[in-house]
């Protein structure tokens, strides 16, 4: 007996299920759309599937379905859809929202109008990671995925150079396979993460035929992260740190700090964000202390701020 789980029907039947379907004595369905069941030639599942004789296939939408549980207890094999099957449904929902008769707001969006949401959702995802919030992480990953699906759907409507989510996915697959020849071919094995990072950069440089060591650095990223990335890239090229901007302005000093930090394996953007968040928490704690003492935080002078500042300074090691 074979159970085939189809939580995402539009992703299709797993290829591994086809041989069992061809040789099935009976095909049943439980918890799936009746139209799909008809296409599969499946009858409603009886209450006691364990008593069936001959090869039986059960299509079900949910692993928690009682009919599935009964067949599993009877020793049935379970065939699930491959990882990523849910992405098919997500892409189809996006397509429907964007198509005629869908959502008017979605239909009006362009790559340019969506830029702000891509930035916002990315920072919300970053915050969920920093906070270790698993529920928020799951939600924000979905919101970032929405941006990818949305932009790909908009791109599919371009009159000059259209491409869709499948083209995007295919290009990604080609990149991942090409950048990991030690996994997908018989190239020299990579034994450490550091070695893999070096090989990745070498392969990327060869693919893109870049003329400069800083080609490909995203100049639109936050300034501290940008300075750090430039410091990292130029280190690989052998550029000495004494050629960094040498002035005494705050901006030039910040650049040197960020670039040197990244060269030493420190993420300056992440570390600065962490310090800023600790400082903001200290400000709130001091304001809370002042309110508890009957003071209005808006009226605090330097002495009062120091008096109510948390004893454990955010600058402590």
Backbone bond lengths (Angstrom), bond angles and torsions (degrees), N, CA, C in turn:
res aa  C-N    CA-C-N  psi(-1)  N-CA   C-N-CA  omega(-1)  CA-C   N-CA-C  phi
1 X - - - 1.460 - - 1.530 109.80 -
2 X 1.320 115.66 144.46 1.456 121.28 -174.72 1.525 110.12 -132.23
3 X 1.320 115.59 132.31 1.465 121.89 173.40 1.523 107.75 -105.85
4 X 1.334 116.31 129.08 1.462 121.54 176.19 1.525 108.02 -115.62
5 X 1.312 116.62 114.33 1.460 121.17 -178.63 1.526 110.22 -87.30
6 X 1.334 115.62 127.37 1.462 121.88 -179.40 1.528 110.70 -127.58
7 X 1.348 117.58 64.67 1.469 118.00 177.56 1.520 112.57 -65.60
8 X 1.340 116.28 -23.53 1.463 121.13 179.04 1.530 107.70 -124.21
9 X 1.321 117.58 82.74 1.471 121.32 -172.79 1.523 114.08 -55.92
10 X 1.340 117.01 -35.84 1.459 119.35 -176.27 1.532 112.68 -69.00
11 X 1.319 116.88 -13.24 1.461 119.82 177.59 1.524 111.72 -79.97
12 X 1.335 116.52 -7.94 1.456 120.18 174.51 1.518 114.08 91.04
13 X 1.315 114.66 173.13 1.463 122.16 179.73 1.525 109.01 -80.90
14 X 1.330 117.95 133.48 1.469 119.46 177.44 1.526 110.39 -58.35
15 X 1.323 119.46 132.47 1.473 121.22 179.77 1.520 113.37 -53.44
16 X 1.334 116.69 -32.74 1.464 119.96 -178.78 1.526 112.12 -64.41
17 X 1.346 117.06 -18.84 1.462 119.89 -178.24 1.530 112.84 -85.08
18 X 1.326 116.78 -18.30 1.467 120.02 -173.62 1.533 113.53 -57.89
19 X 1.339 120.08 -47.39 1.475 118.98 -179.64 1.525 112.91 -59.11
20 X 1.317 117.36 -37.97 1.463 120.64 -179.58 1.522 111.01 -72.35
21 X 1.333 115.94 -32.65 1.454 119.68 178.15 1.524 110.27 -68.00
22 X 1.321 116.72 -39.96 1.470 120.56 -179.56 1.522 111.89 -64.27
23 X 1.336 115.27 -35.17 1.464 117.91 -176.68 1.506 114.35 -96.98
24 X 1.346 116.73 11.22 1.460 119.60 -174.59 1.533 112.26 -73.59
25 X 1.320 115.25 138.49 1.470 122.07 172.54 1.524 110.20 -77.00
26 X 1.336 115.04 -34.31 1.462 120.72 179.81 1.527 108.96 -148.32
27 X 1.349 115.99 145.00 1.464 121.50 179.53 1.522 107.61 -125.02
28 X 1.319 115.92 126.94 1.458 121.73 -177.95 1.526 110.47 -123.72
29 X 1.319 114.73 162.97 1.461 120.95 178.32 1.517 109.60 -136.08
30 X 1.325 115.69 143.91 1.462 120.63 177.83 1.523 109.10 -143.36
31 X 1.327 115.41 121.51 1.453 120.18 175.49 1.508 115.19 78.75
32 X 1.331 117.92 11.03 1.462 119.35 178.03 1.519 109.87 -112.50
33 X 1.316 115.86 161.70 1.459 122.40 -177.44 1.529 110.84 -56.46
34 X 1.332 115.86 136.71 1.465 120.55 -176.34 1.528 112.00 -62.24
35 X 1.330 116.75 -33.38 1.462 119.88 178.63 1.528 110.58 -66.09
36 X 1.338 115.82 -41.26 1.455 119.85 177.27 1.522 110.33 -66.13
37 X 1.324 115.99 -40.36 1.471 119.77 178.91 1.525 110.32 -59.67
38 X 1.322 116.72 -40.61 1.468 120.09 178.25 1.527 110.92 -63.56
39 X 1.341 116.64 -41.83 1.467 119.99 179.06 1.526 111.46 -62.42
40 X 1.315 115.93 -32.87 1.462 120.96 -179.93 1.520 112.66 -84.04
41 X 1.339 115.37 -6.11 1.462 118.87 -176.53 1.508 112.39 67.58
42 X 1.336 115.99 31.55 1.463 121.20 -175.76 1.524 111.38 -101.80
43 X 1.328 114.80 139.82 1.464 121.40 176.27 1.527 109.38 -97.56
44 X 1.330 117.05 158.77 1.468 119.03 177.05 1.522 110.35 -57.74
45 X 1.311 116.08 138.21 1.465 120.19 -176.96 1.521 110.99 -69.23
46 X 1.340 118.04 131.95 1.461 120.68 175.50 1.524 110.55 -71.14
47 X 1.311 117.02 167.99 1.460 120.58 -177.19 1.524 111.75 -67.69
48 X 1.336 116.86 -34.45 1.461 119.35 -176.20 1.525 110.50 -116.84
49 X 1.324 115.88 82.86 1.451 119.65 179.17 1.523 111.76 -74.27
50 X 1.335 116.27 -24.20 1.461 119.41 -177.27 1.522 111.78 -63.89
51 X 1.317 116.38 -20.45 1.464 119.54 -178.69 1.513 113.34 -88.92
52 X 1.333 118.09 1.36 1.451 121.41 -179.52 1.530 111.58 -68.27
53 X 1.301 115.66 148.26 1.463 120.54 175.43 1.528 109.04 -113.55
54 X 1.319 116.07 149.44 1.459 119.77 -178.37 1.514 111.15 83.84
55 X 1.339 117.86 168.64 1.467 122.08 -178.69 1.530 111.50 -63.15
56 X 1.303 116.17 126.59 1.469 121.81 -177.76 1.525 108.67 -126.70
57 X 1.347 116.75 138.79 1.464 122.67 174.00 1.524 108.27 -120.28
58 X 1.329 115.62 129.91 1.462 121.25 176.10 1.522 108.87 -115.87
59 X 1.341 116.26 120.89 1.455 121.15 172.30 1.525 108.16 -92.38
60 X 1.328 117.01 129.73 1.461 120.91 -179.14 1.520 109.42 -142.08
61 X 1.337 115.11 151.33 1.461 120.25 -178.67 1.519 112.40 -88.95
62 X 1.337 116.78 -22.80 1.459 120.37 -171.24 1.518 110.73 -133.62
63 X 1.328 116.21 130.30 1.460 120.26 178.73 1.519 112.06 -64.69
64 X 1.353 116.56 -21.06 1.459 119.92 -179.99 1.524 112.79 -86.57
65 X 1.323 117.77 1.28 1.467 122.27 178.76 1.535 109.06 -58.73
66 X 1.355 117.95 132.76 1.467 120.47 179.73 1.527 113.12 -55.94
67 X 1.333 117.13 -35.14 1.462 119.66 179.57 1.525 110.62 -65.68
68 X 1.333 116.05 -37.24 1.468 120.59 177.23 1.523 109.65 -65.74
69 X 1.334 115.58 -46.15 1.463 120.15 -179.51 1.519 111.12 -58.20
70 X 1.332 116.26 -40.63 1.465 120.22 -179.11 1.525 110.63 -65.06
71 X 1.315 117.22 -41.44 1.461 120.05 -179.41 1.530 111.61 -70.67
72 X 1.327 116.21 -35.96 1.466 119.46 177.32 1.522 109.69 -63.60
73 X 1.333 116.34 -42.54 1.463 119.81 178.27 1.524 111.55 -61.62
74 X 1.339 115.23 -30.05 1.462 119.99 179.61 1.527 112.15 -83.32
75 X 1.326 116.60 3.18 1.458 119.80 176.03 1.512 115.69 93.12
76 X 1.318 118.44 16.71 1.459 120.88 -179.31 1.525 111.41 -70.32
77 X 1.316 115.11 148.33 1.460 120.35 171.88 1.531 108.56 -77.80
78 X 1.321 116.50 150.13 1.461 121.72 179.51 1.521 108.65 -120.55
79 X 1.331 115.93 126.19 1.460 121.64 178.58 1.527 108.19 -115.90
80 X 1.301 115.48 122.01 1.468 120.19 -178.15 1.519 110.68 -107.59
81 X 1.309 115.58 159.42 1.461 120.24 174.16 1.529 109.16 -67.10
82 X 1.329 117.80 151.14 1.468 119.37 -177.83 1.512 111.88 -67.15
83 X 1.331 115.33 158.66 1.464 120.50 176.09 1.519 109.77 -54.80
84 X 1.324 115.93 137.26 1.461 120.23 -179.96 1.512 114.06 97.23
85 X 1.350 116.86 -1.86 1.467 118.63 -179.51 1.527 111.63 -60.08
86 X 1.336 116.12 -32.39 1.462 119.53 179.67 1.513 113.23 -65.88
87 X 1.337 117.20 -21.30 1.456 119.75 178.96 1.524 111.75 -66.66
88 X 1.337 116.09 -29.01 1.464 119.65 177.74 1.526 109.86 -62.73
89 X 1.322 115.61 -45.40 1.466 119.52 179.68 1.527 110.63 -64.94
90 X 1.333 116.76 -41.01 1.462 120.33 179.43 1.524 110.96 -60.68
91 X 1.328 116.71 -42.69 1.467 120.71 179.60 1.526 110.75 -65.11
92 X 1.325 116.82 -37.03 1.456 119.83 -179.63 1.525 111.84 -70.71
93 X 1.332 116.54 -36.57 1.471 119.67 176.02 1.524 109.72 -63.41
94 X 1.334 116.65 -43.02 1.459 120.37 178.27 1.524 110.71 -61.86
95 X 1.309 115.99 -40.66 1.463 120.60 179.20 1.524 110.64 -62.00
96 X 1.316 116.45 -41.70 1.469 119.58 -179.30 1.528 111.16 -67.51
97 X 1.322 116.86 -40.07 1.461 120.17 179.57 1.523 111.48 -62.71
98 X 1.315 116.25 -34.75 1.464 121.53 -175.28 1.526 112.50 -86.45
99 X 1.316 117.71 -20.10 1.463 122.63 -174.44 1.531 111.47 -79.37
100 X 1.339 118.00 164.13 1.467 121.15 175.57 1.528 110.90 -54.13
101 X 1.322 115.24 134.14 1.447 120.21 -176.69 1.514 112.93 89.54
102 X 1.333 116.18 -1.86 1.456 120.46 179.38 1.515 111.75 -89.98
103 X 1.328 116.40 -142.53 1.472 121.23 -176.72 1.521 110.78 -85.81
104 X 1.339 118.56 124.43 1.477 120.80 -179.28 1.528 112.51 -60.11
105 X 1.341 117.07 -38.99 1.466 119.46 -179.59 1.524 110.41 -65.53
106 X 1.326 117.08 -46.43 1.461 120.66 178.72 1.526 111.39 -59.38
107 X 1.315 115.59 -37.83 1.461 119.76 -176.89 1.524 112.30 -66.81
108 X 1.325 117.76 -25.24 1.460 121.32 -176.72 1.530 113.77 -86.25
109 X 1.330 117.78 -12.30 1.461 119.87 -172.14 1.524 112.60 -73.90
110 X 1.320 114.65 150.60 1.461 122.92 177.13 1.534 108.19 -127.18
111 X 1.336 116.03 171.32 1.459 118.59 175.27 1.527 110.15 -55.68
112 X 1.331 116.04 -41.48 1.458 120.13 -176.38 1.527 111.67 -67.77
113 X 1.331 117.03 -43.08 1.472 120.00 -177.78 1.518 111.68 -69.24
114 X 1.323 117.57 -23.55 1.466 121.46 -178.13 1.526 112.79 -86.63
115 X 1.325 118.01 -8.59 1.470 120.21 -175.32 1.525 112.33 -56.77
116 X 1.326 116.41 -43.87 1.463 119.68 -176.23 1.525 111.15 -61.39
117 X 1.336 116.63 -36.48 1.463 119.69 -178.27 1.527 111.20 -71.86
118 X 1.318 116.58 -34.97 1.458 119.79 177.58 1.525 110.21 -62.13
119 X 1.327 116.23 -43.61 1.462 120.39 179.00 1.523 110.82 -65.58
120 X 1.336 116.67 -46.92 1.462 120.92 -178.19 1.525 111.35 -61.52
121 X 1.333 116.32 -47.52 1.461 119.57 -177.44 1.532 111.22 -65.88
122 X 1.326 116.76 -34.86 1.455 119.57 178.79 1.521 110.92 -65.40
123 X 1.329 117.10 -41.18 1.461 119.89 178.90 1.527 111.45 -70.56
124 X 1.325 117.46 -33.60 1.463 119.61 176.47 1.524 110.64 -66.97
125 X 1.332 116.49 -36.75 1.461 120.14 175.05 1.522 110.15 -64.89
126 X 1.327 116.77 -43.64 1.458 121.19 178.78 1.523 110.59 -58.96
127 X 1.329 117.14 -42.21 1.467 120.54 179.78 1.522 110.99 -64.96
128 X 1.334 117.46 -40.04 1.466 120.53 178.67 1.529 110.65 -61.99
129 X 1.327 116.54 -38.86 1.468 120.77 177.83 1.518 110.04 -65.61
130 X 1.341 116.61 -46.01 1.464 120.64 -179.08 1.519 111.93 -63.43
131 X 1.337 116.98 -35.15 1.460 120.76 -178.55 1.521 112.48 -83.67
132 X 1.326 116.97 -10.51 1.462 119.72 -177.57 1.515 112.78 66.62
133 X 1.330 116.61 28.77 1.463 122.27 -177.17 1.531 108.83 -90.54
134 X 1.333 117.00 103.21 1.459 120.61 -174.60 1.528 112.11 -66.99
135 X 1.326 117.49 -39.77 1.469 120.16 -179.98 1.529 110.00 -64.30
136 X 1.324 116.16 -44.33 1.465 120.03 178.57 1.517 110.74 -66.88
137 X 1.328 117.16 -36.94 1.463 121.09 178.75 1.525 110.55 -59.30
138 X 1.330 115.97 -46.01 1.465 120.07 179.55 1.522 110.97 -61.26
139 X 1.333 116.47 -44.04 1.469 120.32 -178.73 1.519 111.56 -67.34
140 X 1.325 117.02 -44.74 1.465 120.20 -176.06 1.525 112.03 -70.65
141 X 1.330 117.97 -32.74 1.459 119.71 173.19 1.526 109.96 -60.50
142 X 1.331 116.77 -38.90 1.460 120.58 176.63 1.516 112.04 -64.39
143 X 1.334 116.01 -38.84 1.468 119.50 179.91 1.526 111.48 -67.55
144 X 1.345 116.76 -37.19 1.466 119.60 176.83 1.531 109.85 -69.05
145 X 1.327 116.51 -39.99 1.468 120.43 176.30 1.526 110.37 -59.85
146 X 1.325 117.20 -39.16 1.460 120.80 177.57 1.527 110.49 -57.54
147 X 1.318 117.09 -40.89 1.463 119.83 179.95 1.528 111.03 -62.61
148 X 1.333 117.11 -40.33 1.465 120.99 177.92 1.530 109.85 -63.78
149 X 1.323 116.97 -47.58 1.467 120.88 179.60 1.520 111.46 -62.26
150 X 1.335 116.15 -40.45 1.462 121.56 -177.58 1.535 110.17 -64.82
151 X 1.325 116.22 -49.71 1.463 119.48 -178.54 1.523 111.23 -63.89
152 X 1.327 117.06 -38.02 1.465 120.04 178.91 1.524 110.46 -66.32
153 X 1.323 117.34 -37.53 1.468 120.60 179.01 1.527 111.22 -68.60
154 X 1.326 116.87 -39.24 1.465 120.73 175.47 1.532 109.80 -63.37
155 X 1.327 115.96 -41.99 1.469 120.44 -178.80 1.524 111.58 -63.66
156 X 1.316 117.56 -29.09 1.463 120.99 -179.02 1.522 112.02 -67.42
157 X 1.340 116.62 -18.78 1.462 120.98 -177.80 1.528 112.34 -95.56
158 X 1.315 117.20 -0.49 1.468 120.74 -178.05 1.531 110.35 -67.84
159 X 1.315 116.53 131.84 1.466 120.13 -178.05 1.524 112.53 -75.17
160 X 1.334 116.71 -28.97 1.456 119.15 -174.65 1.518 114.20 -86.80
161 X 1.344 116.41 -45.98 1.468 120.53 -175.69 1.521 109.87 -143.35
162 X 1.320 117.66 71.17 1.464 119.86 -176.72 1.525 112.40 -74.18
163 X 1.318 115.75 144.01 1.471 121.75 169.83 1.525 107.04 -151.80
164 X 1.330 116.39 155.31 1.456 119.97 -176.67 1.517 111.59 -121.24
165 X 1.325 116.25 -174.00 1.465 121.22 -175.41 1.519 111.08 -64.09
166 X 1.336 118.05 -29.90 1.464 119.71 178.87 1.525 111.39 -69.00
167 X 1.324 116.76 -36.79 1.466 120.59 176.29 1.527 109.48 -65.56
168 X 1.338 116.01 -41.88 1.466 120.55 178.10 1.528 109.96 -60.51
169 X 1.340 116.13 -47.05 1.463 120.27 -179.16 1.526 111.47 -64.33
170 X 1.337 116.76 -40.87 1.468 120.15 -179.89 1.519 111.42 -64.05
171 X 1.327 116.43 -39.65 1.465 120.30 178.31 1.524 110.68 -65.18
172 X 1.324 115.90 -37.87 1.461 119.93 178.37 1.525 110.57 -66.03
173 X 1.320 116.59 -43.89 1.465 120.18 178.41 1.527 110.30 -59.33
174 X 1.326 116.14 -45.76 1.463 120.24 -179.88 1.529 110.72 -60.89
175 X 1.333 116.65 -39.48 1.467 120.18 179.60 1.524 110.75 -66.73
176 X 1.328 116.94 -46.81 1.466 120.34 -178.20 1.524 111.46 -63.10
177 X 1.318 116.68 -42.04 1.462 120.39 179.13 1.528 110.25 -66.98
178 X 1.341 116.02 -44.11 1.454 120.26 -178.63 1.518 113.15 -66.17
179 X 1.342 116.62 -31.94 1.466 119.75 -178.88 1.530 112.33 -86.29
180 X 1.334 117.55 -3.72 1.468 121.32 178.45 1.524 110.23 -126.86
181 X 1.336 117.40 58.13 1.466 119.23 -178.52 1.523 113.00 -62.87
182 X 1.331 116.99 -24.02 1.468 120.16 178.77 1.523 111.91 -72.53
183 X 1.340 116.46 -15.96 1.459 120.78 178.19 1.532 111.00 -97.17
184 X 1.319 116.33 -42.93 1.461 120.82 -172.37 1.524 114.33 -102.58
185 X 1.333 117.72 0.50 1.461 120.67 175.00 1.530 107.74 -146.90
186 X 1.313 116.57 -166.03 1.458 119.69 -176.15 1.522 112.47 -100.37
187 X 1.330 116.69 30.56 1.464 120.26 179.76 1.528 110.55 -69.87
188 X 1.334 115.20 169.29 1.468 121.33 178.80 1.527 110.98 -53.74
189 X 1.323 116.83 135.12 1.453 121.42 -177.81 1.526 111.25 -68.37
190 X 1.315 115.82 148.40 1.460 122.52 175.60 1.517 107.41 -111.71
191 X 1.327 117.52 125.58 1.459 120.46 -172.24 1.520 113.97 -109.13
192 X 1.326 118.10 -11.77 1.460 119.99 -179.99 1.518 110.03 -134.60
193 X 1.336 115.02 157.02 1.467 120.07 178.09 1.521 110.88 -64.13
194 X 1.342 116.87 -37.05 1.462 120.33 -179.67 1.532 110.65 -64.21
195 X 1.341 116.03 -41.75 1.464 120.24 178.23 1.523 110.29 -63.34
196 X 1.335 116.31 -41.74 1.460 120.02 179.60 1.522 111.28 -63.28
197 X 1.331 117.28 -38.86 1.466 119.75 179.59 1.525 110.84 -63.60
198 X 1.334 115.94 -40.82 1.465 119.80 177.84 1.523 110.64 -63.64
199 X 1.340 116.87 -45.44 1.464 121.02 -179.87 1.521 110.43 -63.35
200 X 1.339 117.50 -39.79 1.469 121.88 179.11 1.528 110.06 -58.30
201 X 1.313 116.23 -47.64 1.459 120.06 -179.05 1.525 111.51 -65.75
202 X 1.330 117.17 -38.17 1.463 120.59 178.57 1.528 110.94 -63.92
203 X 1.323 115.28 -45.13 1.467 119.59 -180.00 1.525 110.97 -66.25
204 X 1.336 116.31 -39.35 1.469 120.25 179.34 1.524 110.18 -64.47
205 X 1.327 116.20 -41.71 1.458 120.43 179.38 1.530 110.66 -61.55
206 X 1.337 115.64 -41.54 1.467 119.97 -179.69 1.524 111.13 -68.50
207 X 1.333 117.02 -40.22 1.471 121.65 -179.11 1.522 111.26 -62.99
208 X 1.323 115.91 -48.86 1.463 120.63 -171.05 1.521 113.12 -88.94
209 X 1.335 116.50 -7.83 1.469 121.45 178.54 1.525 111.17 48.54
210 X 1.333 115.26 52.52 1.453 120.54 -177.64 1.514 111.34 -74.04
211 X 1.326 115.42 145.43 1.457 121.29 -178.94 1.520 112.47 -93.25
212 X 1.330 116.78 -18.04 1.459 120.61 -177.21 1.523 110.22 -131.00
213 X 1.321 115.80 151.31 1.465 120.54 177.74 1.517 112.11 -66.86
214 X 1.342 117.94 -18.46 1.462 120.34 -179.96 1.524 112.23 -104.97
215 X 1.335 117.97 5.55 1.457 120.25 172.89 1.530 108.66 -61.57
216 X 1.331 115.54 139.13 1.459 119.41 177.39 1.514 113.95 90.41
217 X 1.320 118.56 -8.37 1.469 120.31 175.98 1.531 107.82 -73.80
218 X 1.313 116.58 126.80 1.468 121.09 -177.74 1.528 109.60 -72.86
219 X 1.332 116.45 107.38 1.463 120.67 -176.55 1.522 112.51 -74.80
220 X 1.330 117.50 -10.65 1.454 120.20 -179.35 1.516 114.09 -88.76
221 X 1.338 118.19 -1.01 1.463 120.36 -178.60 1.523 110.32 -75.06
222 X 1.334 118.08 164.42 1.468 120.47 179.57 1.523 111.48 -52.63
223 X 1.327 116.19 147.09 1.462 121.51 -169.74 1.520 113.43 -59.47
224 X 1.341 117.77 -41.03 1.462 119.92 -179.03 1.521 109.86 -66.14
225 X 1.344 116.32 -43.24 1.462 119.96 177.73 1.525 111.18 -64.04
226 X 1.328 116.62 -38.10 1.465 121.17 179.09 1.528 110.77 -64.10
227 X 1.327 116.71 -46.28 1.461 120.15 178.86 1.526 110.46 -60.74
228 X 1.336 116.15 -41.41 1.449 119.95 178.81 1.512 112.53 -63.60
229 X 1.329 116.30 -42.50 1.462 120.30 179.64 1.522 111.23 -64.76
230 X 1.319 116.95 -41.00 1.470 120.24 178.25 1.525 110.56 -64.30
231 X 1.332 115.80 -37.41 1.455 119.00 176.98 1.518 111.61 -63.86
232 X 1.341 116.27 -41.24 1.467 120.82 179.47 1.518 111.58 -66.22
233 X 1.327 116.67 -47.29 1.464 120.78 -178.18 1.531 111.76 -61.96
234 X 1.342 116.09 -43.19 1.459 118.55 -176.70 1.518 111.86 -73.07
235 X 1.324 116.87 -24.35 1.464 118.96 174.62 1.517 110.36 -64.49
236 X 1.347 116.60 -41.22 1.460 120.39 178.35 1.529 110.81 -62.55
237 X 1.334 115.97 -30.65 1.462 120.07 -179.46 1.529 111.92 -83.37
238 X 1.345 117.10 -3.80 1.454 120.35 179.33 1.508 115.03 85.74
239 X 1.328 117.48 11.38 1.463 120.30 -179.08 1.523 109.61 -72.01
240 X 1.355 118.78 127.23 1.469 120.27 -178.69 1.528 111.88 -74.31
241 X 1.329 115.18 149.54 1.463 120.42 -176.82 1.510 112.93 -65.33
242 X 1.342 117.73 -21.43 1.470 118.22 -178.88 1.528 112.72 -71.93
243 X 1.350 116.29 -5.08 1.467 119.75 174.77 1.531 112.71 -93.60
244 X 1.334 116.74 0.88 1.464 119.90 172.76 1.531 108.79 -62.82
245 X 1.347 118.72 157.79 1.463 120.78 175.98 1.532 110.35 -47.81
246 X 1.319 116.72 127.91 1.461 120.42 -169.03 1.520 114.16 -104.82
247 X 1.322 118.12 2.74 1.457 120.13 -177.32 1.516 112.89 -70.87
248 X 1.342 115.61 173.39 1.462 121.49 -178.48 1.523 113.37 -102.61
249 X 1.327 117.33 6.75 1.463 119.21 178.48 1.524 109.81 -66.06
250 X 1.324 116.25 157.63 1.457 120.16 179.75 1.525 110.78 -58.31
251 X 1.338 116.62 -39.69 1.464 120.24 -178.38 1.521 111.29 -64.94
252 X 1.340 117.06 -42.24 1.467 120.22 -179.00 1.524 111.32 -69.08
253 X 1.321 116.65 -37.09 1.463 119.62 176.25 1.523 110.64 -66.32
254 X 1.320 116.93 -41.32 1.464 120.53 177.44 1.522 111.46 -61.31
255 X 1.337 115.68 -41.56 1.465 119.23 178.63 1.522 110.18 -59.23
256 X 1.319 116.65 -48.31 1.468 119.57 -177.62 1.523 111.17 -61.76
257 X 1.325 116.90 -42.68 1.462 120.46 179.64 1.529 111.15 -61.53
258 X 1.341 115.78 -46.38 1.460 120.01 -177.78 1.522 111.58 -66.97
259 X 1.338 116.53 -43.40 1.462 120.19 -177.97 1.521 111.08 -66.05
260 X 1.335 117.31 -42.00 1.458 121.03 179.02 1.527 110.83 -66.79
261 X 1.329 116.30 -38.75 1.465 119.57 179.11 1.519 110.96 -59.69
262 X 1.321 116.01 -46.15 1.468 119.20 -178.57 1.525 110.48 -66.54
263 X 1.313 116.62 -35.66 1.466 119.70 177.53 1.532 111.15 -63.81
264 X 1.340 116.22 -26.70 1.461 120.97 -179.98 1.529 112.62 -95.53
265 X 1.339 115.89 14.57 1.462 119.48 176.13 1.513 115.05 82.73
266 X 1.317 117.94 13.94 1.467 122.18 179.41 1.520 108.99 -104.51
267 X 1.333 117.02 136.28 1.459 121.45 176.87 1.524 108.39 -85.19
268 X 1.322 119.88 100.68 1.470 120.19 -174.79 1.522 112.93 -64.84
269 X 1.325 116.91 -36.09 1.470 119.45 179.68 1.522 110.24 -63.64
270 X 1.332 116.61 -48.51 1.460 120.33 -179.17 1.516 112.56 -65.30
271 X 1.335 116.44 -41.39 1.462 119.89 -179.64 1.527 111.10 -66.92
272 X 1.322 116.86 -40.44 1.462 119.87 178.86 1.524 110.70 -66.17
273 X 1.315 116.53 -39.76 1.470 119.80 176.78 1.526 110.48 -61.23
274 X 1.320 117.44 -41.43 1.460 121.26 -179.45 1.531 110.59 -62.94
275 X 1.352 117.09 -44.08 1.461 120.77 177.84 1.526 110.37 -63.51
276 X 1.333 116.96 -42.28 1.466 120.84 -179.55 1.531 110.88 -63.40
277 X 1.326 116.82 -39.93 1.467 120.23 -179.84 1.528 111.06 -68.55
278 X 1.336 116.76 -37.45 1.467 119.17 176.63 1.528 110.49 -66.02
279 X 1.343 115.58 -39.70 1.461 119.23 178.42 1.530 110.59 -62.79
280 X 1.346 117.22 -43.74 1.463 121.11 179.52 1.530 110.40 -61.33
281 X 1.337 116.70 -37.84 1.463 120.44 178.17 1.521 110.73 -65.65
282 X 1.337 117.19 -38.76 1.465 120.82 177.61 1.524 111.25 -65.35
283 X 1.337 116.62 -39.77 1.471 120.23 177.85 1.528 109.79 -60.21
284 X 1.322 116.31 -46.77 1.469 119.73 179.71 1.533 111.58 -62.44
285 X 1.333 116.33 -39.55 1.466 119.93 179.92 1.530 110.54 -64.66
286 X 1.329 116.89 -40.90 1.461 120.21 179.13 1.527 110.62 -65.65
287 X 1.324 116.49 -41.41 1.471 120.06 178.61 1.525 110.86 -64.46
288 X 1.322 116.55 -39.30 1.467 120.47 178.14 1.518 110.57 -64.01
289 X 1.343 116.22 -41.36 1.461 120.62 178.41 1.524 111.04 -63.61
290 X 1.330 116.02 -39.76 1.462 119.97 -179.98 1.526 110.57 -65.46
291 X 1.303 116.59 -42.71 1.480 119.65 178.84 1.527 110.46 -61.61
292 X 1.336 115.90 -41.22 1.460 119.72 179.45 1.522 111.63 -62.51
293 X 1.333 115.81 -26.05 1.467 120.75 178.45 1.520 111.77 -90.26
294 X 1.337 116.92 6.56 1.457 121.25 178.09 1.509 114.52 83.21
295 X 1.312 117.18 17.93 1.463 120.73 -179.06 1.520 111.06 -105.39
296 X 1.319 115.32 152.58 1.452 121.16 174.60 1.529 107.98 -91.34
297 X 1.359 117.80 118.44 1.468 119.97 -178.60 1.518 113.55 -54.50
298 X 1.333 117.04 -28.15 1.461 119.85 -179.34 1.521 112.05 -68.03
299 X 1.356 117.50 -17.35 1.467 121.08 -176.47 1.519 112.79 -105.11
300 X 1.338 118.71 7.12 1.461 120.44 -176.46 1.531 110.95 -69.64
301 X 1.338 115.20 135.62 1.460 119.69 172.10 1.521 108.37 -97.46
302 X 1.333 116.84 -178.20 1.460 120.78 -175.68 1.531 111.53 -59.04
303 X 1.351 117.26 -41.35 1.463 120.14 -179.47 1.518 111.46 -63.46
304 X 1.346 116.08 -42.70 1.465 119.82 -179.22 1.524 111.63 -67.55
305 X 1.336 116.22 -38.31 1.476 118.97 176.77 1.526 109.83 -59.01
306 X 1.338 116.31 -46.91 1.462 119.63 -178.89 1.533 111.26 -63.93
307 X 1.313 116.43 -36.67 1.461 120.97 -178.66 1.527 111.42 -64.93
308 X 1.327 116.09 -37.16 1.473 119.88 -175.56 1.528 112.99 -99.54
309 X 1.335 116.65 1.01 1.466 119.74 179.44 1.531 109.41 -66.31
310 X 1.347 118.01 139.53 1.469 120.50 -179.19 1.522 112.01 -52.26
311 X 1.332 116.03 140.19 1.456 120.90 -178.81 1.526 111.44 -61.99
312 X 1.361 116.13 -40.70 1.466 120.46 178.31 1.517 107.51 -86.18
313 X 1.308 116.66 98.82 1.452 121.19 -175.74 1.515 111.32 -64.07
314 X 1.337 116.43 145.63 1.471 120.98 177.73 1.521 111.05 -66.24
315 X 1.359 116.75 -15.46 1.458 119.85 179.98 1.532 112.01 -89.11
316 X 1.335 116.53 -1.96 1.454 118.91 -178.57 1.509 110.21 -69.19
317 X 1.333 118.12 149.58 1.469 120.86 -179.67 1.495 110.56 -71.68
